[in-house]
Amino acid sequence: MSESRAALRYAKAVLDLAVSEKSADAVESDMRSIVSTISDSKDLRNMLGNPVVSGQTKKEALKLIFRDSNVITVGLIDTLTSNRRIPLLNEVALKYIILHEDLKGKGVAYVTTAVPLSGALEKKVLKQVAQLTGNEVAIENKIDESIIGGFILRVGDLQYDASISNKLNNLKREFTNSL
């Protein structure tokens, strides 16, 4: 089973539990905190992906970092640890956010750019994505200078890469294949 499918299954299970416990919004807040904390900390990403570090150590570290989290979020950390799937935590959190936004009738469009989006550009992107999906969406702008320019748009399972780095990589591939 692919990692993405496993993460989606965990996210669906957590969402079902959170909805039945009427704490889906609180868990979403936790998931957003998990995503931002993991993306901001290279050391945390390395620790989670390191097979040498014991699952118990990872679990204790995560429980300490996210000590104010909902019981369901703590349960997810326990379950991922006991199933030796803790490296999936970030992806599970991302999938949960998407599923919860869809459940509320609102999607999340992740836009990666080299520089922050201006207000006018953000409105244009919102309008275009709403036309494409037929749903109201919220935009999350991630800054990644390595894409050089352009943007990468991800809505649900769909991704459109209009970044300069992607175009350069495509040109490089075409050039090396033609030799």
Order of alpha helices (4+ residues) and beta strands (2+ residues): alpha-alpha-alpha-alpha-alpha-alpha-beta-alpha-beta-beta-beta-alpha
